[in-house]
Amino acid sequence: MKQNRWVVLGGCFLAYLFDAVEITLLSLALPSVRNDIGLTVTQGGLLVTATLVGIGVSSVAGGYVADNFGRKKALLAALCTFGTFTAALSVVPNFAGFLILRFLAGVGLGAVWSVVSAYIVETWPAESRGRAAAFVISAFPAGGAVAALISGYFLPDWRTMFLVAGASVALPVLLIFIFFKESASWTESRLNETSDVVVRDIFKGELKRRTLLGTLMAALALTGYWGAMTWLPTYLATERGLPASSIAIFVTILNVGMFIGYNGFGLLADYIGRRRTIIITLLGVAVVMPIYAITHEPSTLLWLGPLFGVFTAFFGLFGSYLGELYPTRVRSTGAGFCFNVGRGVSAMAPFGLAGISHWIGFSGGLIVCAGFFALAAVVALRMPVTNAVMAEVSAEDSSVSADARSRG
């Protein structure tokens, strides 16, 4: 069992690393894509929006597959989906085709988060679950750094870049297919079930309040996150005059800060609590973001980037926290709904920031994003403490299952 725990940890990290590479590559490739296809700033924002809308759809599709057919099958399906549609971008003919392919890839990209979060919660003990989940999600900034290196090698040839990136997803697919076992908690849970999990199950009893608050918190935090991260390279290029080579270095160093923050705050979360740590990180990024936005000196921007990245650790903490809010039977559906519907709502952030940049500039837009982080912290204050929630939630398991059986 212990050995399987480490296999899950490494495999989930690798899966989410590739997920992060595919998401981040679009932001880095946007200048080249816009120049090649002739897109406006607004159309460029819509490509990111389409990805996030697809991720929002995955909150239902990914959770349904994972809770009804198993974590392993759902993870393999998600990887194959986004790998295939990312590779297909290499032959996309126009803006409309690009938009459709990014939406379809988004469905797979979002489902990965739901499954790896459930896997970690179900295989790691409560006292080390925070750092384990944070380590897995820290694959996102690691993937961002890898994406920056890949883009520096391939761009402006974005078509070949997307082909190679999509095809390389075959590596985690093979490793998970060969070495992963199904979650024992999920298998045991399904033995006693007579009906499928559906989305309305997470809106019953106490779970309803958790779902609504969790979704609102994620939507606010991720609106700020995607609004900032999508246009950060453009902000550095257009308003701070940095060359493309410097931007790649800045983005890489920022992602190093993210990796450190995810793992450092993941460790802290196991000692002071998931919710409290999430609130600290949200407030931290709300303070640092405006300072970053009004800074003109490149050297100051260089060291502020990692500090901003460190406080985005809430992204890595959501996995363990939201997963612990739900019983095993509906864990992937519940946590995935909160996080991925939140990402779906945040789909308007890149589009919206592109619009307001005409009036207040990208630096002003980044300050607006900081306000969303602060609001997310306020919502988090209204949510339950979960460090020992598995004992609490286990009691809910039986009541939710009883509801399902009576419904069936």
Secondary structure, 3 states (H helix, E strand, C coil): CHHHHHHHHHHHHHHHHHHHHHHHHHHHHHHHHHHHHCCCHHHHHHHHHHHHHHHHHHHHHHHHHHHHHCHHHHHHHHHHHHHHHHHHHHHCCCHHHHHHHHHHHHHHHHHHHHHHHHHHHHHCCHHHHHHHHHHHHCHHHHHHHHHHHHHHHHCCCHHHHHHHHHHCCHHHHHHHHHHCCCCHHHHHHHHCCCCCCCHHHHHCCHHHHHHHHHHHHHHHHHHHHHHHHHHHHHHHHHCCCCCHHHHHHHHHHHHHHHHHHHHHHHHHHHHHCHHHHHHHHHHHHHHHHHHHHHCCCHHHHHHHHHHHHHHCCHHHHHHHHHHHCCCHHHHHHHHHHHHHHHHHHCCHHHHHHHHHHHHHHHHHHHHHHHHHHHHHHHHHCCCCCCCCHHHHHHHHHHHHHHHHHHHC
